[in-house]
Amino acid sequence: MTLQGIISTKSGYFYFRGLSPWVHHFCLTFGSNEDSDLTHIFESGLSRWIRCLSKQLVKIQLKGVVVIVGNYGSGKTEVAINLAVYHKRAGIDVRIADLDVVNPYFRTREAKGPLSNLGIDVVLPPKQYLQADLPILSPEVAGSIRQPGELTLLDVGGDDAGATILASLENEFKATSPRVLQVINPLRPFTETHQGCLKVRAAIESASKLTVNGLIGNANLIDDTRLDDIYDGYRFVSELSEHSGLPLELITAGRALLPSLDMDRFACPVLPIDRQLVPPWQKPVEFDQADISG
């Protein structure tokens, strides 16, 4: 998806296309008002939304092979899925490979339908092993690493146990320079301290024979997430970034919280999260196919 906002200042009229419905309504309601104070208020709000959108839609620019790792419960699979959709909306050809062979729940394969409908190539284990917890990889995975196209995301199992499978792809990784991004939720056990995050990182690096070279902040309590959780989580991963020397690539926030977030508090992009991995009694958020470029 590209920013399709169109601003016309004739007669004070503003029109935005491709933004959320309430922003469109805001423009139609107040855009024609000639009162300077109201116009100033409108323009200030509009400026904030443009900054918000620019952080969401412009600055996350992943390419090549990107490996998503993290501890159990960090939310790395949800992040990987939403990163795939985000880049597809930006007009990038995306492939995502499910390398989680240790956790029978909440894996990329559960979102195969919605992802495939958007034109995202989903690489899964062989069909007969799809529901098995066995260290079996499709031959497509090695091919995806050797020829990643514009973007290939590898969603890896949790902790060092899940990252072990990456060591079997050592020869394939030698031919490329993968980005290895550690997803951190400081509201989860074992990563609530910087020392804990570094310990998880060291174990993953040892098991995978790869080096983590970036961080993703994913502070959340699922449906109970508050704005302060996002702000505090950002501060935590920012300090970890300074301490470890690893760049903070992005943080995440549930899409429902975005309008209330003060984007000026963040020095990195914010990835909107549309939850796909939910319990059986809930429905995943539907991706808007109209937002997909191409």
N, C-alpha and C positions, 0 to 999 in steps of 0.2 A: 504494500500500500504506500502510495506517495502522498505527501501533503497537498491536498487539492483545494485548499482554501482560496477563495477569490474574494478580494475586498474591492468594493466600488464606493468611492467617496462622493459620487454625484448625489446631491440633495441629502447628504448625510446618510446614505443607504449602505448598509453592509450586508453581504451575503456570504456565507461559508457553506461549501459543499464537501461532503466526505467526513464531517466531524460528527460528534455524538448529537442525538436529537435535541437535547436540552440546550446545547450551544447554538444550534441552528435556530431554535425557538428564541433564544436570547437575542440573536442578531436581528431576527425579524421583528421582535417586539420593540427593541430600543434603537435599532440602527437608523431609523428615519427621524428620530427626535432631534430637534435643532437646539435644544438647550445645551449650552457649552459644558455646564457642570456634569450633566448626565452623560454627555458624549465623552467627557474626560474619564468618568467612572467606567464607561463601557470600554474605552480604549485601554485603560489600565488592566481591566479583567482580560481583555483580548490579548494583550501583550503577555500576560502571565500564561495564558493557554498556549500561545505560540512557543514560549520557552519550554513549557511542559511537553508539547508535541515534538519539538526539536530534539529534546533529550530522549524521547521514546523512539522516534522514528529515524533519526539520522546517525547518531553516534555509535550505535552497536553495529560494528562492521566486522563480523567474523568471516573467515574464508579458509579454504583448504580443509585440513583434518583438524577437528576440534574434539578433544576427549573430555567428557564431563565425568568427574569423580567426586567422591564425598563419602561421609559416613552414613550408616543406616539412619533413615529418617531425616536426612538433610533436605530432601525435596528435589534432588538432582534430576530425577526422571521428569517431574513436572516442569522443571526449568528447561531441560533438553527439548521437550515437546513444544513448549511455548517459544523457545528460540528458533525452532524449525519453522513454526508458523509465522513468526515475526519476519524472518528473512524471506520466506516465500511471499509475504505481503509486499516486501520491498522489491519483488521481481527477480529474486535470486533462485537458481535451481538448487534444491536442497535434497539431501539424502540423510536419513537417520537410521542408525543401526542399533538394534537391541542386543547388547552384550551382557545383560544381567542374567547370570546363570546360577545365582545363589538365593534369590528371593522369589518365591512363587506369587507374590502380590505386587500390585502397583508397578507394572513394567510397561515399557513403551508399546509392546504388542497389544495391550488393552486399548490403545488409541489408534490402532492401525486403520480402522474404518474412516474416522474423521480426517486423519492425515492423508490417506490415499485420495479421499474425495477432493482435497485441495491440490492434488498433483504432487505431493511429497512422496518420494520413493522411500518405502519402509523396508529395511532389510531385517529379516527374522531368522531364527534357527530353522532347520528343516522341519517340515510340517509334522512329521511323526514325533518330533521331540519338542514341539511348541510348548506343551504344558509340563515338560520335564525340568528338573533342576539338575541338569547335567552339563558339564563343560564342553558343549558341542557348538561349534561355530559354522555358519554357512560359508562356503567358499567365496560368496559375494563380499564378505567382510574384508578379506585380504585384497580383493580387487578394488574395493571402495577406497582403501588406504593408498594403493598404488596409483589409482586414477580417481581422485576425490571429486572431480568436477569443481563447481564453484564453492560448494560447502558440503562437507560430510561430517555429521555429528555422531559421535560414538557414546551411547549411554551405557555406562559401566555399572556393575553391581557395587553394593556398599562395602566400605572399609577395605582393608587389605585383602580379605577373602574374595571380594568381587573383582578387585583390580588384578589379581593373579593371572587371569586369563589374558591380560594385555601382554604379558611376558612371552606368550606363545606367538605373538605377532611381531616379535623383535626385528626380524629381517625386513618385514614390510615397513616398519617405522623408520628404518635406517635410510630409506629412500625419500623420506619427507621430513618436515620439521613440524610435528604436531603441536598445537596449543593444548595444554593440559590444564583445565580450569577446575579448581576445587570449590564446590558449593558448600557454603557454611550457613547454618542456622544456629545462631548463638542462643536460641531459646530451647535447644535440644540438649540432652545429656551428652557429655564428653566433648562438646564444642562450646561450652559456656564460658571458657577461659581461653586466652591466647595460647597458653601452654598446651591445652587439650587439642586445639586446632593444629598446632605444629606437630604434636604427637601423631595425630591422624594422618597428616601430610607425610611424615617420615615413613610410616608403615605402608602407605599407598605407593610411595616412590620405590621402596625396597621391593615390594611384591610385583610391581608393574615393570620395573626397570626403565621407568620414564621419570621425568622431572616436572613437577608442578610449576607452572610459570604464570599463573594468574588466579585471581580470586573472584568469586561471585557471592554477594551477600543475599541471603534468602530468609531473612528474619520473618517468621510467621507462626501463628498459632491456629492455622487454618481459619475456621469461621469466627474464631474469637480474637483475631488479630486487630489491634488498635493502632491508631496513628503513631502513638509513642513507641510502639514496638518497632515500627519501621524506622523512626528517627534514632532510637537507641541502637538498633541493629546496624544502621549505617555508621554510627559513630564507632561501634565495636570493630567492624571490618575495616574501617578507615585506619584505625589505630593499628590493627593487625597488619595492614598493608605497609604502613610505615615501619613497623617493627621487623617484618620479614623481608622487606624489599620487593615484594611481589605487587604488581599493579592490581588495583581494584577495577575490574572490567565493567561491572554493572551491579546494581541491586535489583530486587524484584518487589512488586506490590500487587495485590489483588486489584483487578480492574475497578471494582466498586469503590476502592479507597482513593483512586487517583484524583478525582475532582477536589478532594479535601486536603491533599498533600501540598505542602509548600515546597515546590521544586527548587527554589533558590537555596534550600538547605543542603542540596546534593551537588557534588562536583563530578558525578559520574552519571551515565544514563540509567533510566529506570525501565525495566522490562515489565509490561503489563502481564499478569498471569490470569488466564482463563482455565480454571481447574478442569482437568480431564480425568484424573485418577481419584475416583470417589467411591465410597461404600455402595453396596448394591441398592440401598434405599434412597440414594440421591442420584440426580441426573447430572452428567457433565455439562459444562457450558458449551453451547453450540458455536462453532467458528462461523463467521460471516463470510461466505464464499464470494460475496460481492466485493470484498476488500482485497481479493487476491489479484495481483497483476499478472499480465501475460495472456 
